[in-house]
Amino acid sequence: MNDTALVTGVNGFVGPHLVRELRAHGYDVVGLSQEPGPRTELATDLADYLAVDLVAGPPSLPDVDAVVHLAGLSAVGPSFEDPQGYITANTAMTTSLCAALQERGSRARVLVVSTGAVYDPAQSMPIDERGRTTPTSPYVVSKLAVESIAAYYARRGLSTVVGRPFNHVGPGQGSGFLVPDLFTAVAHARDTGAAVPVGNLATSRDYTDVRDVAAAYRLLLEADVEPGSVFNVCSGRAVSGEILLKLVTELLGSPSVRVELDTDRVRPNDPPLVEGDPSALRRATGWTATRSLESTLADILVSRSDG
């Protein structure tokens, strides 16, 4: 009999990639999300689907061997407009899930997905798990609280582990994030002659292909690590927005597009460099990022064309 994994937030960006990763390694997957049904592309891959609003309270859950908690509000910008909404939703989802698992005496490994954005960017790079954290946004406040909830339930007997993914990109990522927005803006500029509105492209960030991230999550479900452990999930290589723009324009066949600074896209005190250290993850699981940024961007272009 295959092990069964529960994936919350299965209808989001990471969910379909993670389901495919788990299925490829012998898991039966139960998806959970607040929507009435799974995304079309997931319908044949899931053993079961639970339409559950985790904010409403602990749900009734099946017996599973592993859990990946992806569900949550994930955009930084909107969190400033609704700080309490972000904090309430993200903490309530985590508490409801962990309480339900503890109630049934679950022995499942529970991977709680946080974010690399919890780190204070004003420190030496690359950042490992001992790096300083700081509440730079309501979103980050909510994720630091989520990590505390995971640590609390680890003390109560759940096998919780925290993953801190840095920026991840790949096919299926929606608008509101740098890479898909660059593809849209450059394609529009190519077709119309308009300028590409940009923020501060001199800043560099650590990007990982979402499929490599999914592999890391699976390996953390299987790793022999202590409950309460925290792991960065990142490539360990920072790339500037300027390089991203260059790669996207070349892929779209429009290397000479004009760019125009959009002050609304410039964040005050935006750190020049954020780069993570994935050494702990590599030691615990043998994981390493396998996909180059160039191949990831090429796959994004193919997925946009197919769509």
C-alpha positions in Angstrom: 0.0 0.0 0.0 1.3 3.5 -0.9 1.8 6.2 1.7 -0.8 8.9 1.7 0.1 12.6 1.7 -2.3 15.5 2.4 -1.5 18.7 0.6 -3.3 21.8 1.8 -3.7 24.8 -0.5 -3.4 22.2 -3.4 -5.0 24.6 -5.9 -2.3 27.2 -5.6 0.9 27.7 -7.6 3.0 25.0 -5.9 0.2 22.5 -5.3 0.0 20.9 -8.8 3.8 20.6 -9.0 4.0 19.0 -5.5 1.2 16.6 -6.4 3.1 15.4 -9.5 6.3 15.1 -7.4 4.6 13.0 -4.8 2.7 10.8 -7.2 6.0 10.1 -9.1 7.5 8.8 -5.9 4.6 6.4 -5.0 2.3 8.5 -2.8 -1.4 8.7 -3.0 -2.4 12.3 -2.6 -5.3 13.9 -0.9 -5.8 17.6 -1.8 -7.4 20.2 0.5 -8.5 23.7 -0.5 -11.4 26.0 0.2 -12.6 25.9 -3.4 -15.5 23.5 -4.2 -13.3 21.2 -6.3 -9.7 20.7 -7.5 -8.1 22.5 -10.5 -8.8 20.6 -13.7 -5.2 19.5 -14.1 -5.4 17.9 -10.7 -8.6 15.9 -11.1 -7.0 12.6 -12.2 -4.0 12.9 -9.9 -5.7 13.1 -6.5 -6.9 10.1 -4.5 -9.4 12.4 -2.8 -10.2 16.1 -2.4 -11.5 17.9 0.6 -13.2 21.3 0.2 -12.4 22.8 3.6 -12.0 26.4 5.0 -9.3 25.9 7.5 -9.9 29.4 8.9 -13.3 28.2 10.2 -11.8 25.6 12.6 -10.3 22.2 12.8 -11.6 19.9 10.0 -12.2 16.2 10.0 -9.2 14.7 8.3 -8.4 11.2 7.0 -5.5 9.2 8.4 -2.4 10.2 6.4 1.3 9.5 6.5 2.5 13.0 5.6 1.2 16.5 5.3 2.5 19.6 3.4 0.8 22.7 4.6 0.8 25.1 1.6 -2.4 26.9 2.3 -2.2 30.6 3.2 -2.2 34.1 1.9 1.1 34.6 0.2 1.5 38.1 -1.4 3.5 40.6 0.5 2.0 43.8 -1.0 -1.7 43.2 -0.1 -0.8 42.3 3.4 -0.1 46.0 4.1 -3.7 46.8 3.2 -5.2 44.1 5.4 -2.6 43.3 8.1 -5.0 41.7 10.6 -6.7 39.7 7.8 -3.3 38.2 6.8 -2.3 37.4 10.4 -5.6 35.9 11.3 -6.0 33.8 8.2 -2.5 32.3 8.1 -2.3 31.6 11.8 -5.9 30.2 12.0 -5.2 27.8 9.0 -2.1 26.4 10.7 -3.7 26.0 14.2 -6.8 24.3 12.7 -4.7 21.8 10.8 -2.3 21.0 13.6 -5.2 20.8 16.2 -7.1 18.4 13.9 -4.0 16.2 13.4 -3.2 16.2 17.1 -6.8 15.3 18.0 -6.6 12.1 16.0 -3.2 11.2 17.4 -1.5 11.6 13.9 2.1 10.4 13.6 2.4 12.0 10.2 5.4 14.2 9.3 3.9 17.7 8.9 5.8 20.2 6.7 4.7 23.7 7.5 5.7 26.1 4.7 6.9 29.5 5.8 9.1 31.9 3.8 12.6 33.0 3.4 11.2 36.6 3.7 11.3 36.2 7.5 15.0 37.0 7.5 16.4 40.4 8.2 18.0 41.4 4.9 20.5 43.7 6.7 22.9 40.9 7.5 25.7 38.9 5.9 24.8 36.8 2.8 24.1 34.0 2.2 21.7 33.5 5.1 21.4 30.2 6.9 18.7 29.1 9.4 20.6 30.9 12.3 20.1 34.2 10.5 18.2 37.1 12.2 14.5 37.3 11.5 12.5 40.6 11.5 8.9 41.5 10.9 9.2 43.5 7.7 5.5 43.2 6.6 2.2 41.9 8.0 2.8 38.8 5.7 6.1 38.1 7.4 4.5 38.7 10.9 1.9 36.0 10.0 4.6 33.6 8.9 6.7 34.1 12.0 3.6 33.4 14.0 2.9 30.3 11.9 6.5 29.0 12.7 5.8 29.5 16.4 2.6 27.5 16.0 4.5 24.7 14.3 7.1 24.8 17.1 4.3 24.6 19.8 2.7 21.6 18.2 6.2 19.9 17.9 6.4 20.2 21.7 2.9 18.7 21.9 4.0 15.6 19.9 3.4 16.4 16.3 6.3 15.8 13.9 6.3 19.3 12.5 9.1 20.6 10.3 9.3 24.2 8.9 10.4 25.0 5.3 11.5 28.5 4.5 11.4 28.8 0.7 13.0 31.8 -0.9 11.6 33.1 -4.3 10.4 30.3 -6.5 9.3 30.5 -10.1 8.0 28.3 -12.8 5.1 27.3 -15.0 1.7 28.2 -13.6 2.8 31.2 -11.5 0.1 33.9 -11.6 0.4 37.7 -12.0 1.7 39.8 -9.1 5.1 38.3 -9.1 8.2 39.6 -10.9 8.8 36.8 -13.5 5.2 36.4 -14.8 4.8 40.1 -14.8 8.0 40.6 -16.8 6.8 38.1 -19.4 3.4 39.9 -19.7 5.0 43.4 -19.9 7.7 42.4 -22.4 5.3 40.7 -24.7 3.0 43.8 -24.6 6.0 46.0 -25.3 7.1 43.8 -28.2 3.6 43.9 -29.8 2.8 47.6 -29.1 6.1 49.5 -28.8 5.2 50.5 -25.3 7.8 50.7 -22.6 8.2 48.0 -20.0 7.4 49.5 -16.5 10.0 48.3 -14.0 11.0 48.8 -10.4 14.6 48.6 -9.1 16.1 45.9 -11.3 19.5 46.3 -9.7 18.4 44.2 -6.7 19.3 40.5 -6.7 17.2 37.6 -5.3 17.6 33.9 -4.8 15.3 32.1 -7.3 14.5 28.3 -7.4 12.4 26.4 -9.9 9.1 25.4 -8.3 9.7 21.8 -9.3 12.9 21.7 -7.4 11.1 23.2 -4.4 8.5 20.4 -4.7 11.3 17.9 -4.6 12.7 19.5 -1.5 9.3 19.3 0.2 9.0 15.6 -0.6 12.4 14.9 0.7 11.7 16.8 4.0 8.7 14.5 4.5 11.0 11.5 4.3 14.1 12.8 6.1 15.1 11.6 9.5 15.2 15.0 11.2 14.1 16.3 14.6 10.5 17.7 15.0 10.7 21.4 15.1 13.6 21.6 12.6 13.8 24.5 10.2 15.2 24.4 6.7 15.9 27.0 4.0 14.7 25.9 0.5 16.7 28.0 -2.0 19.2 27.7 -4.8 22.0 29.6 -3.0 22.5 31.8 -6.1 21.1 35.3 -6.4 20.2 36.8 -9.8 19.5 40.5 -10.5 16.3 41.8 -12.0 18.4 43.2 -14.8 19.5 39.7 -15.8 16.0 38.4 -15.5 14.8 41.1 -17.9 17.6 40.3 -20.3 16.7 36.6 -20.3 13.0 37.2 -20.8 13.5 39.7 -23.6 15.8 37.3 -25.4 13.3 34.4 -25.1 10.5 36.6 -26.4 12.6 37.8 -29.3 12.6 41.4 -28.3 16.0 42.3 -26.8 15.7 46.0 -27.6 12.5 46.9 -25.7 12.5 50.2 -23.8 12.2 50.2 -20.0 10.6 52.9 -17.9 11.0 53.3 -14.1 7.6 52.9 -12.4 8.0 54.5 -8.9 5.0 52.5 -7.6 7.1 49.4 -8.1 10.1 50.7 -6.1 10.0 49.6 -2.5 11.6 51.9 0.0 14.8 50.4 1.6 14.7 47.5 -0.8 17.8 45.4 0.0 20.3 45.1 -2.8 20.9 41.4 -2.2 19.0 38.5 -0.7 20.6 35.1 -0.9 19.9 31.9 1.1 22.1 29.1 2.2 20.6 25.6 1.5 23.4 23.6 3.2 21.3 22.3 6.0 18.7 21.0 3.6 21.4 19.4 1.4 22.9 17.7 4.5 19.6 16.4 5.7 18.2 15.2 2.4 20.8 15.2 -0.3 18.7 17.8 -2.2 20.1 20.3 -4.7 18.5 22.6 -7.2 18.8 20.9 -10.6 17.2 23.3 -13.0 18.9 26.4 -14.4 17.1 29.7 -14.4 17.4 29.7 -18.2 15.6 26.4 -18.5 12.9 27.5 -16.0 12.2 30.6 -18.0 12.0 28.6 -21.2 9.5 26.3 -19.6 7.4 29.3 -18.4 7.3 30.6 -22.0 6.1 27.2 -23.3 3.4 27.0 -20.6 2.2 30.5 -21.5 2.0 29.6 -25.2 0.1 26.4 -24.4 -2.3 28.4 -22.2 
